[in-house]
Amino acid sequence: MKVLVACEYSGIVRDAFLAKGHDAISCDILDTESPGPHYKGNVLDIIGDGWDLMIAFPPCTYLTHAGIGHFNVERYGQKAIKRMKLREDGKDFFMTLYLAPIQKICIENPVGFINQFITPSQIIHPYYFGDSNLKRTCLWLKGLPQLNHFRHNDLFNQKTHTNRPEPAYVHERKPGKHYKGGEVKKRYFVDTMKGSHEDRAHQRAKTFPGIANAMADQWG
Protein backbone atom coordinates (compact mmCIF):
# COMPACT_ATOMS: atom_id res chain seq x y z
CA MET A 1 0.00 0.00 0.00
CA LYS A 2 1.20 3.52 -0.81
CA VAL A 3 1.09 5.54 2.41
CA LEU A 4 1.64 9.27 2.96
CA VAL A 5 2.29 10.40 6.53
CA ALA A 6 1.72 14.13 6.33
CA CYS A 7 3.19 16.70 8.72
CA GLU A 8 5.43 14.16 10.43
CA TYR A 9 9.10 14.82 11.13
CA SER A 10 9.65 12.06 13.72
CA GLY A 11 9.20 9.20 11.25
CA ILE A 12 7.44 7.12 13.92
CA VAL A 13 4.25 6.39 11.96
CA ARG A 14 6.12 6.10 8.66
CA ASP A 15 8.52 3.55 10.12
CA ALA A 16 5.64 1.51 11.58
CA PHE A 17 4.17 1.12 8.08
CA LEU A 18 7.57 0.44 6.53
CA ALA A 19 8.04 -2.37 9.04
CA LYS A 20 4.82 -3.92 7.71
CA GLY A 21 6.18 -3.85 4.15
CA HIS A 22 4.27 -0.82 2.86
CA ASP A 23 5.55 1.92 0.56
CA ALA A 24 5.42 4.72 3.13
CA ILE A 25 6.87 8.22 3.12
CA SER A 26 6.72 11.04 5.64
CA CYS A 27 6.42 14.70 4.71
CA ASP A 28 7.12 17.88 6.67
CA ILE A 29 8.76 21.28 6.30
CA LEU A 30 11.36 19.96 8.78
CA ASP A 31 13.96 17.25 8.17
CA THR A 32 13.05 13.78 9.38
CA GLU A 33 14.52 12.77 12.73
CA SER A 34 14.65 9.10 11.68
CA PRO A 35 16.47 8.14 8.46
CA GLY A 36 13.99 6.96 5.86
CA PRO A 37 11.80 8.07 2.94
CA HIS A 38 10.92 11.72 3.56
CA TYR A 39 9.78 14.67 1.48
CA LYS A 40 10.90 17.98 2.96
CA GLY A 41 8.44 20.59 1.81
CA ASN A 42 4.77 21.42 1.50
CA VAL A 43 2.59 18.31 1.61
CA LEU A 44 0.25 19.92 -0.94
CA ASP A 45 3.04 19.49 -3.51
CA ILE A 46 2.64 15.70 -3.39
CA ILE A 47 -0.88 15.14 -2.04
CA GLY A 48 -2.19 14.21 -5.49
CA ASP A 49 0.44 11.56 -6.22
CA GLY A 50 -1.88 8.55 -6.00
CA TRP A 51 -1.79 7.59 -2.32
CA ASP A 52 -3.88 4.72 -0.95
CA LEU A 53 -3.78 6.06 2.60
CA MET A 54 -2.89 9.39 4.20
CA ILE A 55 -2.36 9.88 7.92
CA ALA A 56 -1.95 13.56 8.70
CA PHE A 57 -0.88 15.50 11.78
CA PRO A 58 -1.58 19.16 10.88
CA PRO A 59 -0.15 21.78 13.27
CA CYS A 60 -2.46 22.37 16.23
CA THR A 61 -0.83 25.47 17.76
CA TYR A 62 -3.80 27.71 16.96
CA LEU A 63 -6.45 24.97 16.83
CA THR A 64 -6.14 23.41 20.27
CA HIS A 65 -8.24 24.59 23.21
CA ALA A 66 -5.07 24.72 25.33
CA GLY A 67 -4.41 28.39 24.45
CA ILE A 68 -7.98 29.53 23.94
CA GLY A 69 -7.58 32.37 26.44
CA HIS A 70 -5.13 34.10 24.10
CA PHE A 71 -7.93 34.78 21.60
CA ASN A 72 -9.43 37.37 23.97
CA VAL A 73 -9.37 40.57 21.88
CA GLU A 74 -10.22 42.85 24.81
CA ARG A 75 -7.17 41.64 26.69
CA TYR A 76 -4.65 40.97 23.92
CA GLY A 77 -5.80 43.30 21.14
CA GLN A 78 -3.97 42.88 17.83
CA LYS A 79 -2.14 39.79 19.06
CA ALA A 80 -5.48 38.04 19.56
CA ILE A 81 -6.71 39.20 16.14
CA LYS A 82 -3.54 37.81 14.55
CA ARG A 83 -4.05 34.50 16.35
CA MET A 84 -7.63 34.34 15.09
CA LYS A 85 -6.35 34.77 11.52
CA LEU A 86 -3.78 32.03 12.06
CA ARG A 87 -6.50 29.82 13.51
CA GLU A 88 -8.59 30.26 10.36
CA ASP A 89 -5.52 29.44 8.26
CA GLY A 90 -5.03 26.29 10.35
CA LYS A 91 -8.66 25.30 9.84
CA ASP A 92 -8.35 25.83 6.06
CA PHE A 93 -5.26 23.62 5.94
CA PHE A 94 -7.02 20.95 8.02
CA MET A 95 -9.98 20.96 5.62
CA THR A 96 -7.70 20.77 2.58
CA LEU A 97 -6.22 17.59 4.00
CA TYR A 98 -9.62 16.24 5.01
CA LEU A 99 -11.01 16.76 1.49
CA ALA A 100 -7.93 15.40 -0.32
CA PRO A 101 -8.56 12.98 -3.22
CA ILE A 102 -7.40 9.96 -1.21
CA GLN A 103 -9.68 7.00 -0.43
CA LYS A 104 -8.46 6.39 3.12
CA ILE A 105 -7.68 9.32 5.40
CA CYS A 106 -6.93 9.83 9.09
CA ILE A 107 -6.34 13.30 10.50
CA GLU A 108 -5.11 13.67 14.08
CA ASN A 109 -5.49 16.72 16.33
CA PRO A 110 -6.24 17.48 19.97
CA VAL A 111 -9.69 18.62 21.07
CA GLY A 112 -10.11 22.16 19.81
CA PHE A 113 -11.46 24.51 17.17
CA ILE A 114 -12.10 21.81 14.55
CA ASN A 115 -14.51 20.00 16.87
CA GLN A 116 -16.96 22.87 16.38
CA PHE A 117 -17.30 22.00 12.69
CA ILE A 118 -16.64 18.26 12.36
CA THR A 119 -17.26 15.66 15.05
CA PRO A 120 -14.22 13.38 15.40
CA SER A 121 -14.68 9.73 14.53
CA GLN A 122 -12.82 8.63 17.65
CA ILE A 123 -11.00 9.99 20.71
CA ILE A 124 -8.07 7.97 22.02
CA HIS A 125 -5.26 8.10 24.59
CA PRO A 126 -1.76 6.58 24.28
CA TYR A 127 -2.40 4.31 27.27
CA TYR A 128 -5.13 2.57 25.26
CA PHE A 129 -2.34 1.08 23.13
CA GLY A 130 0.34 0.22 25.67
CA ASP A 131 2.11 3.56 26.22
CA SER A 132 1.34 4.60 29.79
CA ASN A 133 0.53 8.24 29.09
CA LEU A 134 -2.51 10.47 29.04
CA LYS A 135 -3.00 12.61 25.91
CA ARG A 136 -6.54 13.13 24.62
CA THR A 137 -6.36 12.83 20.87
CA CYS A 138 -9.08 13.12 18.21
CA LEU A 139 -9.07 11.14 14.98
CA TRP A 140 -11.12 12.16 11.94
CA LEU A 141 -11.46 9.10 9.71
CA LYS A 142 -12.57 8.62 6.09
CA GLY A 143 -12.70 5.13 4.62
CA LEU A 144 -11.10 3.68 7.76
CA PRO A 145 -12.45 1.82 10.81
CA GLN A 146 -11.85 3.09 14.32
CA LEU A 147 -8.67 1.86 15.97
CA ASN A 148 -9.48 -1.15 18.14
CA HIS A 149 -7.49 -0.87 21.35
CA PHE A 150 -8.80 -4.20 22.67
CA ARG A 151 -6.26 -5.89 20.42
CA HIS A 152 -3.42 -4.07 22.17
CA ASN A 153 -4.46 -4.36 25.82
CA ASP A 154 -4.45 -7.96 27.01
CA LEU A 155 -5.65 -6.89 30.46
CA PHE A 156 -8.82 -5.28 29.11
CA ASN A 157 -11.93 -7.45 29.36
CA GLN A 158 -14.04 -6.44 26.36
CA LYS A 159 -17.21 -8.07 27.70
CA THR A 160 -17.22 -6.62 31.21
CA HIS A 161 -15.18 -3.45 30.49
CA THR A 162 -13.03 -4.08 33.55
CA ASN A 163 -9.29 -4.13 34.17
CA ARG A 164 -8.72 -1.24 31.82
CA PRO A 165 -5.12 -0.05 32.20
CA GLU A 166 -4.73 3.40 33.74
CA PRO A 167 -2.31 6.08 32.51
CA ALA A 168 0.85 6.55 34.51
CA TYR A 169 1.24 9.99 36.08
CA VAL A 170 4.57 11.66 36.65
CA HIS A 171 3.90 12.94 40.15
CA GLU A 172 1.20 14.28 42.45
CA ARG A 173 0.83 17.98 43.01
CA LYS A 174 -0.29 18.51 46.58
CA PRO A 175 -2.15 21.57 47.91
CA GLY A 176 0.26 24.37 48.76
CA LYS A 177 1.45 27.84 47.84
CA HIS A 178 0.89 27.54 44.09
CA TYR A 179 -1.90 24.99 44.10
CA LYS A 180 -4.67 25.61 46.60
CA GLY A 181 -7.16 22.99 45.43
CA GLY A 182 -8.50 20.67 48.09
CA GLU A 183 -7.50 17.47 46.32
CA VAL A 184 -4.20 16.06 45.17
CA LYS A 185 -3.81 16.69 41.44
CA LYS A 186 -2.10 14.08 39.31
CA ARG A 187 0.20 15.53 36.70
CA TYR A 188 0.97 13.66 33.49
CA PHE A 189 3.79 14.01 30.99
CA VAL A 190 2.04 16.78 29.05
CA ASP A 191 1.90 18.88 32.25
CA THR A 192 5.52 18.44 33.23
CA MET A 193 7.55 18.76 30.04
CA LYS A 194 10.63 20.96 30.33
CA GLY A 195 12.19 23.42 27.91
CA SER A 196 10.94 26.31 25.79
CA HIS A 197 7.45 26.51 24.30
CA GLU A 198 8.88 25.42 20.94
CA ASP A 199 10.69 22.44 22.50
CA ARG A 200 7.56 21.29 24.33
CA ALA A 201 5.42 21.66 21.22
CA HIS A 202 7.99 19.70 19.22
CA GLN A 203 7.99 16.81 21.69
CA ARG A 204 4.22 16.77 22.20
CA ALA A 205 3.62 16.57 18.45
CA LYS A 206 5.27 13.15 18.23
CA THR A 207 3.02 10.11 17.93
CA PHE A 208 3.39 7.43 20.59
CA PRO A 209 4.77 4.13 19.20
CA GLY A 210 1.77 2.12 20.43
CA ILE A 211 -0.64 4.24 18.40
CA ALA A 212 1.65 4.15 15.34
CA ASN A 213 1.89 0.36 15.53
CA ALA A 214 -1.88 0.05 15.91
CA MET A 215 -2.38 2.18 12.79
CA ALA A 216 0.02 0.06 10.76
CA ASP A 217 -1.37 -3.19 12.13
CA GLN A 218 -5.06 -2.40 11.61
CA TRP A 219 -5.06 -0.01 8.63
CA GLY A 220 -2.23 -1.66 6.76
C-alpha positions as CSV (number, residue, x, y, z in Angstrom):
1,M,0.0,0.0,0.0
2,K,1.2,3.5,-0.8
3,V,1.1,5.5,2.4
4,L,1.6,9.3,3.0
5,V,2.3,10.4,6.5
6,A,1.7,14.1,6.3
7,C,3.2,16.7,8.7
8,E,5.4,14.2,10.4
9,Y,9.1,14.8,11.1
10,S,9.7,12.1,13.7
11,G,9.2,9.2,11.2
12,I,7.4,7.1,13.9
13,V,4.3,6.4,12.0
14,R,6.1,6.1,8.7
15,D,8.5,3.5,10.1
16,A,5.6,1.5,11.6
17,F,4.2,1.1,8.1
18,L,7.6,0.4,6.5
19,A,8.0,-2.4,9.0
20,K,4.8,-3.9,7.7
21,G,6.2,-3.8,4.2
22,H,4.3,-0.8,2.9
23,D,5.6,1.9,0.6
24,A,5.4,4.7,3.1
25,I,6.9,8.2,3.1
26,S,6.7,11.0,5.6
27,C,6.4,14.7,4.7
28,D,7.1,17.9,6.7
29,I,8.8,21.3,6.3
30,L,11.4,20.0,8.8
31,D,14.0,17.2,8.2
32,T,13.0,13.8,9.4
33,E,14.5,12.8,12.7
34,S,14.7,9.1,11.7
35,P,16.5,8.1,8.5
36,G,14.0,7.0,5.9
37,P,11.8,8.1,2.9
38,H,10.9,11.7,3.6
39,Y,9.8,14.7,1.5
40,K,10.9,18.0,3.0
41,G,8.4,20.6,1.8
42,N,4.8,21.4,1.5
43,V,2.6,18.3,1.6
44,L,0.3,19.9,-0.9
45,D,3.0,19.5,-3.5
46,I,2.6,15.7,-3.4
47,I,-0.9,15.1,-2.0
48,G,-2.2,14.2,-5.5
49,D,0.4,11.6,-6.2
50,G,-1.9,8.6,-6.0
51,W,-1.8,7.6,-2.3
52,D,-3.9,4.7,-0.9
53,L,-3.8,6.1,2.6
54,M,-2.9,9.4,4.2
55,I,-2.4,9.9,7.9
56,A,-2.0,13.6,8.7
57,F,-0.9,15.5,11.8
58,P,-1.6,19.2,10.9
59,P,-0.2,21.8,13.3
60,C,-2.5,22.4,16.2
61,T,-0.8,25.5,17.8
62,Y,-3.8,27.7,17.0
63,L,-6.5,25.0,16.8
64,T,-6.1,23.4,20.3
65,H,-8.2,24.6,23.2
66,A,-5.1,24.7,25.3
67,G,-4.4,28.4,24.5
68,I,-8.0,29.5,23.9
69,G,-7.6,32.4,26.4
70,H,-5.1,34.1,24.1
71,F,-7.9,34.8,21.6
72,N,-9.4,37.4,24.0
73,V,-9.4,40.6,21.9
74,E,-10.2,42.8,24.8
75,R,-7.2,41.6,26.7
76,Y,-4.7,41.0,23.9
77,G,-5.8,43.3,21.1
78,Q,-4.0,42.9,17.8
79,K,-2.1,39.8,19.1
80,A,-5.5,38.0,19.6
81,I,-6.7,39.2,16.1
82,K,-3.5,37.8,14.5
83,R,-4.0,34.5,16.4
84,M,-7.6,34.3,15.1
85,K,-6.4,34.8,11.5
86,L,-3.8,32.0,12.1
87,R,-6.5,29.8,13.5
88,E,-8.6,30.3,10.4
89,D,-5.5,29.4,8.3
90,G,-5.0,26.3,10.4
91,K,-8.7,25.3,9.8
92,D,-8.4,25.8,6.1
93,F,-5.3,23.6,5.9
94,F,-7.0,21.0,8.0
95,M,-10.0,21.0,5.6
96,T,-7.7,20.8,2.6
97,L,-6.2,17.6,4.0
98,Y,-9.6,16.2,5.0
99,L,-11.0,16.8,1.5
100,A,-7.9,15.4,-0.3
101,P,-8.6,13.0,-3.2
102,I,-7.4,10.0,-1.2
103,Q,-9.7,7.0,-0.4
104,K,-8.5,6.4,3.1
105,I,-7.7,9.3,5.4
106,C,-6.9,9.8,9.1
107,I,-6.3,13.3,10.5
108,E,-5.1,13.7,14.1
109,N,-5.5,16.7,16.3
110,P,-6.2,17.5,20.0
111,V,-9.7,18.6,21.1
112,G,-10.1,22.2,19.8
113,F,-11.5,24.5,17.2
114,I,-12.1,21.8,14.6
115,N,-14.5,20.0,16.9
116,Q,-17.0,22.9,16.4
117,F,-17.3,22.0,12.7
118,I,-16.6,18.3,12.4
119,T,-17.3,15.7,15.1
120,P,-14.2,13.4,15.4
121,S,-14.7,9.7,14.5
122,Q,-12.8,8.6,17.6
123,I,-11.0,10.0,20.7
124,I,-8.1,8.0,22.0
125,H,-5.3,8.1,24.6
126,P,-1.8,6.6,24.3
127,Y,-2.4,4.3,27.3
128,Y,-5.1,2.6,25.3
129,F,-2.3,1.1,23.1
130,G,0.3,0.2,25.7
131,D,2.1,3.6,26.2
132,S,1.3,4.6,29.8
133,N,0.5,8.2,29.1
134,L,-2.5,10.5,29.0
135,K,-3.0,12.6,25.9
136,R,-6.5,13.1,24.6
137,T,-6.4,12.8,20.9
138,C,-9.1,13.1,18.2
139,L,-9.1,11.1,15.0
140,W,-11.1,12.2,11.9
141,L,-11.5,9.1,9.7
142,K,-12.6,8.6,6.1
143,G,-12.7,5.1,4.6
144,L,-11.1,3.7,7.8
145,P,-12.5,1.8,10.8
146,Q,-11.8,3.1,14.3
147,L,-8.7,1.9,16.0
148,N,-9.5,-1.1,18.1
149,H,-7.5,-0.9,21.3
150,F,-8.8,-4.2,22.7
151,R,-6.3,-5.9,20.4
152,H,-3.4,-4.1,22.2
153,N,-4.5,-4.4,25.8
154,D,-4.5,-8.0,27.0
155,L,-5.7,-6.9,30.5
156,F,-8.8,-5.3,29.1
157,N,-11.9,-7.5,29.4
158,Q,-14.0,-6.4,26.4
159,K,-17.2,-8.1,27.7
160,T,-17.2,-6.6,31.2
161,H,-15.2,-3.5,30.5
162,T,-13.0,-4.1,33.6
163,N,-9.3,-4.1,34.2
164,R,-8.7,-1.2,31.8
165,P,-5.1,0.0,32.2
166,E,-4.7,3.4,33.7
167,P,-2.3,6.1,32.5
168,A,0.9,6.6,34.5
169,Y,1.2,10.0,36.1
170,V,4.6,11.7,36.6
171,H,3.9,12.9,40.2
172,E,1.2,14.3,42.4
173,R,0.8,18.0,43.0
174,K,-0.3,18.5,46.6
175,P,-2.1,21.6,47.9
176,G,0.3,24.4,48.8
177,K,1.4,27.8,47.8
178,H,0.9,27.5,44.1
179,Y,-1.9,25.0,44.1
180,K,-4.7,25.6,46.6
181,G,-7.2,23.0,45.4
182,G,-8.5,20.7,48.1
183,E,-7.5,17.5,46.3
184,V,-4.2,16.1,45.2
185,K,-3.8,16.7,41.4
186,K,-2.1,14.1,39.3
187,R,0.2,15.5,36.7
188,Y,1.0,13.7,33.5
189,F,3.8,14.0,31.0
190,V,2.0,16.8,29.0
191,D,1.9,18.9,32.3
192,T,5.5,18.4,33.2
193,M,7.5,18.8,30.0
194,K,10.6,21.0,30.3
195,G,12.2,23.4,27.9
196,S,10.9,26.3,25.8
197,H,7.5,26.5,24.3
198,E,8.9,25.4,20.9
199,D,10.7,22.4,22.5
200,R,7.6,21.3,24.3
201,A,5.4,21.7,21.2
202,H,8.0,19.7,19.2
203,Q,8.0,16.8,21.7
204,R,4.2,16.8,22.2
205,A,3.6,16.6,18.5
206,K,5.3,13.1,18.2
207,T,3.0,10.1,17.9
208,F,3.4,7.4,20.6
209,P,4.8,4.1,19.2
210,G,1.8,2.1,20.4
211,I,-0.6,4.2,18.4
212,A,1.6,4.1,15.3
213,N,1.9,0.4,15.5
214,A,-1.9,0.0,15.9
215,M,-2.4,2.2,12.8
216,A,0.0,0.1,10.8
217,D,-1.4,-3.2,12.1
218,Q,-5.1,-2.4,11.6
219,W,-5.1,0.0,8.6
220,G,-2.2,-1.7,6.8
